[in-house]
Each structure stands twice: as structure tokens, then as C-alpha cells.
Amino acid sequence: MARLRNPNKQIPGGLKFRQPETGWDSTKALAPMPSLRALAQALIDHRKANGHLAKLHGWKMSLEEVEFELDQYNAKICIDHGWKDFMATNVGEVIPPKSLPSLQQMAHNVAQGVAAARVGAQTLASWFGEGGRPVEKAEGERRASICATCPQNGRGDWTRWFTTPVSNLIRRQIEFGQSINLSTSVDPQLGVCEACQCPLRLKVWVPMQHILKETTEETKKKLDARCWITK
């Protein structure tokens, strides 16, 4: 039974999966280089959406089983390409995949890191608010389209604004968000708002009541006239 030596490490071209019965392809459905956990969750969501086929073909549905299935699937890819360095030669070599914390815990972790960097911790701490509900997909897309062309949209590496630990936390939070379909068509164009110092890929999903509650008058004055927050 082929296994990856480290499922947390990307293989050349990234971890991937194709569901032949439906044609679902992770390389088309997800952002490049998804983590094993993000890939597994996306696949589970797809299978749940095709419940009749899941029952017919006996698809695995639990996170643990699907992660194991993905491990073997990508190990087979490595075998086919001769990528021996990515393969485990015995069970003892397999490094268990890291468990990602819950959505609320991840939001809390990000907020804690951001607090240290003084970049809008309170807004991110209440990212989705009570009940964990982001704004609707259409609203997130509308906001993102405004941010993408805003002069306050700061570009560059995350470390331009945040410390390395905070940058890594934000990357993980965004990756998790992508796995539950919290992404927009202009995500690659979104950086950090130079007015409020918030990562825009996260900010566009925050309910307005939480944003207004935590945005100071001083920050509001820095926002661009077209900003969706001021509207």
C-alpha cells in the first residue's frame, strides 16, 4: 500500500484529486497547492452534493478516510512519475497530517497574531460574528471587485505589513476559507488595505455590523471615497 512520506508536503504540481464519476477536478475547483485538509474538505463537500452517486459508489465521506484516500491517490502519482523522495518506504516513515483547528479557533489565532502587530485585531476576532456566518457570496464578490481597483489596496508580500508568524497564520486562514468556498474571482489582486491594515481576502467576508463596530473614525477618514465600507 503506497503512502506519502509527508502528506503535509506538496508533491510536484501540488496535491490533487479527480473524481472520475463526476469529472470533478481539484486543479480546476481549488486554488493551486491546496493542503491535504483543504483538499479533503472540498472533496467531501462535492461528494455530499452528489449524495446519490456517493451511495451508489460507496464513496468515503469522513475526513480521516478521505485524507487517507487522497494520500494513496497522490502516492500513486509519485510512483507513476518516479518521485521516490516523496514516498514512504515503511509505515514508520509516514508523517501524520497536521490537524487544522476549527474555523472559530483559526479566526481567534489570526486575531491574536494580528493584535501583536496592531492591525485591526478586533475586527478579525469577530470575523464572522456570532454564529460564524460570513456575508453572502455575491456580496463578498462585489466588495472584492471594489477593493481590487482601490488605490488603498496594498500589494506585495504579507511580510511587508505583518511579522512572519502573523503572515503564516493569515495564509492558513485564507487557505481554510478557500476550502469552504470563501474566495472571489479577484483574490489574486487583493492585498492589504493600507487604510485599515486588514487582509482584504478576509475583510470582504466580514459582516458589516462588525466592521462598523470596530472601525474608528480616524480609520474611516483614510478610506477611499469608493470604499464599500463608507457606503
Sequence and secondary structure as in RCSB ss.txt:
>XXXX:A:sequence
MARLRNPNKQIPGGLKFRQPETGWDSTKALAPMPSLRALAQALIDHRKANGHLAKLHGWKMSLEEVEFELDQYNA
KICIDHGWKDFMATNVGEVIPPKSLPSLQQMAHNVAQGVAAARVGAQTLASWFGEGGRPVEKAEGERRASICATC
PQNGRGDWTRWFTTPVSNLIRRQIEFGQSINLSTSVDPQLGVCEACQCPLRLKVWVPMQHILKETTEETKKKLDA
RCWITK
>XXXX:A:secstr
   BS TTS  TT    EETTTTEEHHHHS SS  HHHHHHHHHHHHHHTHHHHHHHT   SHHHHHHHHHHHHH
HHHHHHT GGGB SSGGG         HHHHHHHHHHHHHHHTS HHHHHTSSTTTT    HHHHHHHHHHHHT 
TTEE S GGGTS HHHHHHHHHHHHHHHHTT   TTGGG  EETTT  BHHHHTTS HHHHHHH  HHHHHHS T
T TTT 
